[in-house]
Amino acid sequence: MIAQRADGTLLVATSLGIASFDGQHFQTFPIEVAGIIANEAVNAILPDENEDLWIGTDGRGVLHHTRSGTINISERAGLYNERIRMFYRDSGGTLWIATQNGVERFANDRLETIPGTGMISGDITTPFAEDGHGGMFFVTSSGLFHWSNGVAQPYPLQLPSSDAAVAVYRDPQHRLWVGTMKHVLQLIPKKPTTRDARLQFDEVVRATVTGPVTVLIGDEAENLWIGTRREGIWRLNSGGVSRWTSRDGLPDDTIRSLFIDDEQNLWIGMLAGGLSRWHKGALTTYGAPEGFHATYSANVLADSHGDLWLR
């Protein structure tokens, strides 16, 4: 994972810890807790105010690095050997944490576990989406859940059990989307019948895809881009659904990551096809002839200077 601090410094999470890059040099960012330095695998990083840094490790849980030192938030709460999958900071400032054991929340200096929601497997990459009313949708290996007023409940979709939810996403236009094994749904809030009525949603199938959804991302033009496993990339907008696969020049049909830069270029990272860029025209492939020798693209990030970083 790659993140960026307010001063423009890039932070790179790796299997050996964290590296920082100031535009000229890489430096090792040592992870020290209680006087012990261990450059272990890091899966997630989230810069915060005052140069604080949240670090999601692959075995020691959540670390909170501040100017005064590093605190193991997970172990302080009695949670050991945790593998962190993803961080998400909601509009209220609460930190949501996806782990191999389930979902946790950190607020008011307290870590709490949301019980009964199941584990989160490593192939779930977009597990959180705010509902716009103070609640949160999240996806685990047990399905889709809706958290509201401190209570998480399963949110059963009106689909066969084989068509399970695998991604949930809130786009720049504040629309809620759920990706499943075969479809993309939009959740549209219903008007409450009473003041105390529970928030409810209409489920509208917006697209049928021929493979499991891997990633969802929206752009300023109100397109929803849908990455799939083995079935290429799909685009959903007011004109309908379009699709690009290897038959159309896409190097690989399994999409691992999608990123939209400041110029609204769509960058597509694939399992074995390297990296491609799309911008109002044909797909442009970047591979070995252009100097991009890696076949597996894990992450893409545009920095404040307009440069594109690839790992």
C-alpha positions in Angstrom: 0.0 0.0 0.0 1.1 3.6 -0.7 -0.1 6.7 1.1 0.9 10.3 1.3 1.4 12.7 4.1 0.4 16.3 4.1 3.9 17.5 3.4 4.0 15.4 0.2 6.2 12.6 1.6 5.3 9.2 0.2 5.0 6.2 2.6 5.2 2.7 1.2 4.0 -0.4 3.2 6.1 -3.4 2.4 6.8 -6.9 3.6 9.8 -5.5 5.5 8.0 -2.5 7.1 7.6 1.0 5.9 9.8 3.2 3.7 9.5 6.9 3.3 10.4 8.9 0.1 11.0 12.6 0.1 11.3 13.0 -3.7 15.0 12.1 -3.8 15.8 9.4 -1.2 14.2 6.4 0.4 14.6 5.9 4.1 13.6 3.1 6.4 10.9 4.0 8.8 11.6 1.8 11.9 8.7 0.5 13.8 9.6 0.6 17.5 7.3 -0.5 20.3 8.5 -0.7 23.9 12.1 -0.4 22.9 11.9 -3.2 20.4 12.4 -2.5 16.7 10.8 -4.9 14.3 10.5 -4.2 10.6 7.7 -6.6 9.9 5.2 -6.8 7.2 2.8 -3.9 7.0 -0.5 -4.1 5.1 -2.1 -0.7 5.7 -1.0 2.8 6.6 -3.1 5.9 7.3 -1.5 9.3 7.8 -3.2 11.5 10.4 -2.9 14.9 11.8 0.2 16.2 13.6 2.3 13.7 11.6 0.7 10.8 13.4 0.6 7.5 11.5 -1.7 4.5 11.9 0.1 1.3 10.9 -1.7 -2.0 10.1 0.7 -4.9 10.6 0.5 -8.5 9.5 0.8 -9.9 13.0 1.0 -7.3 15.6 -2.3 -5.5 14.9 -2.8 -1.8 14.9 0.1 0.5 15.8 -0.3 4.2 16.5 2.9 6.2 15.8 3.2 9.7 17.3 6.0 12.1 18.1 6.2 10.7 21.6 6.4 7.0 20.5 4.5 4.1 19.1 1.6 2.4 20.9 0.2 -1.0 20.1 -3.5 -0.3 20.1 -4.5 -3.9 19.5 -2.4 -5.5 22.3 -3.3 -2.7 24.7 -6.9 -3.9 24.2 -6.0 -7.5 24.7 -6.1 -8.5 21.0 -2.9 -10.3 19.9 -1.6 -11.7 16.6 -4.0 -9.6 14.5 -3.6 -9.3 10.8 -4.9 -5.9 9.6 -6.6 -5.8 6.1 -7.7 -2.2 5.7 -8.3 1.2 7.4 -11.1 3.6 6.8 -11.6 7.0 8.5 -15.3 8.0 8.5 -16.7 11.5 8.4 -17.0 11.6 12.2 -13.3 10.8 12.7 -13.8 7.1 13.8 -11.2 4.7 12.5 -12.7 1.5 11.1 -10.4 -1.5 10.9 -10.8 -4.7 8.9 -8.9 -7.6 10.3 -8.8 -11.4 9.8 -11.0 -11.7 12.9 -13.6 -9.2 11.8 -14.4 -5.5 12.1 -13.2 -3.1 14.8 -13.7 0.6 15.6 -11.4 3.0 17.3 -12.9 6.1 18.8 -12.4 8.2 21.9 -9.1 6.3 22.6 -11.0 3.0 22.8 -10.9 0.0 20.6 -14.1 -2.0 20.3 -14.8 -5.2 18.3 -18.1 -5.5 16.4 -19.2 -9.0 17.4 -20.9 -11.7 15.2 -19.9 -10.4 11.8 -17.3 -12.9 10.7 -13.8 -12.8 9.5 -12.5 -10.8 6.5 -10.5 -12.7 4.0 -7.6 -11.2 2.1 -9.4 -10.9 -1.2 -11.9 -8.4 0.2 -10.3 -5.1 -0.7 -13.2 -2.5 -0.5 -15.0 -3.4 2.8 -16.4 -0.1 4.0 -19.0 2.5 2.8 -20.8 5.1 4.9 -24.5 5.2 4.5 -24.8 9.0 4.6 -26.8 8.9 7.8 -24.2 8.2 10.4 -24.1 4.4 9.8 -21.7 2.1 7.9 -22.1 -0.7 5.5 -19.3 -3.3 5.5 -18.5 -6.6 3.9 -17.0 -9.6 5.6 -16.6 -13.2 4.5 -20.1 -13.7 6.0 -21.8 -11.2 3.8 -23.0 -7.6 3.9 -23.7 -5.9 7.2 -25.2 -2.5 8.2 -24.0 -0.8 11.4 -26.2 1.9 13.0 -26.5 3.3 16.5 -23.9 0.8 17.8 -25.6 -2.3 16.4 -24.5 -4.3 13.3 -27.1 -6.5 11.6 -26.8 -8.6 8.5 -28.2 -6.9 5.5 -29.6 -9.6 3.3 -29.8 -8.8 -0.4 -32.7 -9.9 -2.5 -30.4 -12.3 -4.5 -29.6 -16.0 -4.4 -27.1 -17.0 -1.6 -24.6 -17.9 -4.3 -24.6 -14.2 -5.4 -22.9 -13.0 -2.3 -21.7 -9.4 -1.7 -17.9 -9.0 -2.1 -17.5 -5.2 -2.2 -19.3 -2.0 -1.0 -18.5 1.5 -2.1 -19.7 5.1 -1.8 -18.8 7.1 -4.9 -18.1 10.9 -5.3 -21.7 11.5 -6.0 -22.6 9.8 -2.7 -24.3 6.9 -4.3 -24.1 3.5 -2.6 -23.0 0.5 -4.6 -22.7 -3.2 -3.7 -20.6 -5.5 -5.9 -21.5 -9.2 -5.8 -20.4 -12.4 -7.5 -22.7 -11.6 -10.5 -24.2 -8.1 -10.2 -23.7 -4.5 -9.2 -26.5 -3.1 -7.1 -27.3 0.5 -6.1 -28.8 1.0 -2.6 -31.2 4.0 -2.7 -32.5 5.3 0.6 -36.2 5.1 1.2 -38.1 8.0 2.7 -38.7 7.2 6.4 -42.4 6.7 7.3 -41.9 7.9 10.9 -39.3 10.0 12.7 -37.8 6.9 14.4 -38.1 4.5 11.5 -35.0 2.5 10.7 -33.1 3.5 7.6 -34.1 1.3 4.6 -32.9 1.1 1.0 -34.3 0.0 -2.3 -32.1 -2.4 -4.1 -31.8 -1.7 -7.8 -29.7 -4.0 -10.1 -27.7 -1.7 -12.3 -25.5 -4.2 -14.0 -25.1 -7.9 -14.5 -21.5 -9.0 -14.8 -20.1 -12.4 -15.8 -17.5 -12.7 -13.0 -17.0 -11.7 -9.3 -16.5 -8.0 -8.7 -13.0 -7.2 -7.5 -13.0 -3.4 -7.2 -15.4 -0.4 -7.7 -14.4 3.2 -8.3 -16.3 6.3 -9.5 -15.1 9.3 -11.4 -16.2 13.0 -11.7 -18.2 12.2 -14.9 -20.5 9.9 -12.8 -19.0 6.7 -14.4 -18.8 3.7 -12.1 -15.8 1.5 -13.1 -16.1 -2.2 -12.2 -13.2 -4.5 -12.1 -13.9 -8.2 -12.2 -12.1 -11.5 -11.8 -11.4 -13.1 -15.2 -14.0 -11.0 -17.0 -12.3 -7.7 -17.7 -13.4 -4.2 -16.8 -16.9 -2.7 -17.1 -18.2 0.8 -17.1 -21.6 1.8 -15.9 -23.2 5.2 -16.6 -26.5 6.7 -17.8 -25.9 5.3 -21.2 -25.8 1.7 -20.0 -23.0 -0.8 -19.5 -19.8 -1.1 -21.6 -17.1 -3.8 -21.3 -13.4 -4.2 -22.2 -11.6 -7.5 -22.2 -8.5 -9.1 -23.7 -10.5 -9.3 -27.0 -10.5 -5.5 -27.0 -6.8 -5.1 -26.3 -6.8 -5.4 -22.5 -3.7 -7.4 -21.6 -5.4 -9.4 -18.8 -9.0 -10.0 -17.8 -8.4 -10.2 -14.1 -8.5 -6.7 -12.6 -6.6 -6.2 -9.3 -6.8 -2.4 -8.8 -8.3 0.7 -10.3 -7.1 4.3 -9.8 -8.3 7.6 -11.2 -5.7 10.4 -11.3 -6.2 14.2 -11.2 -6.7 14.3 -15.0 -9.4 11.6 -14.8 -7.2 9.0 -16.5 -8.2 5.5 -15.4 -5.2 3.3 -14.5 -5.9 -0.4 -14.5 -3.7 -2.9 -12.6 -4.0 -6.5 -13.6 -3.0 -9.9 -12.3 -0.6 -10.8 -15.1 -1.0 -8.0 -17.6 0.9 -5.1 -16.0 -0.7 -1.6 -16.2 -2.9 0.1 -18.7 -4.3 3.6 -19.0 -7.6 4.7 -20.5 -8.6 8.3 -21.3 -11.5 8.9 -23.7 -10.0 6.6 -26.3 -8.4 3.3 -26.9 -6.6 1.5 -24.1 -2.9 2.4 -23.9 -0.7 -0.5 -22.6 2.4 0.0 -20.5 4.7 -3.0 -20.3 8.2 -4.2 -20.9 8.7 -2.2 -24.2 7.9 1.0 -22.3 10.2 0.1 -19.3 7.5 -1.3 -17.0 8.8 -4.8 -16.6 6.6 -6.0 -13.7 3.7 -8.1 -14.7 1.9 -7.7 -11.4 0.6 -4.2 -10.6 -0.3 -3.9 -6.9 -1.0 -0.2 -6.4 -1.1 3.1 -8.2 -0.9 6.6 -6.7 -0.7 10.1 -8.1 1.3 12.6 -5.9 0.9 16.3 -5.5 3.3 17.0 -8.3 1.3 15.0 -10.9 3.8 12.2 -10.9 2.5 8.6 -11.0 4.0 6.0 -8.7 3.7 2.3 -9.4 4.5 -0.7 -7.3 
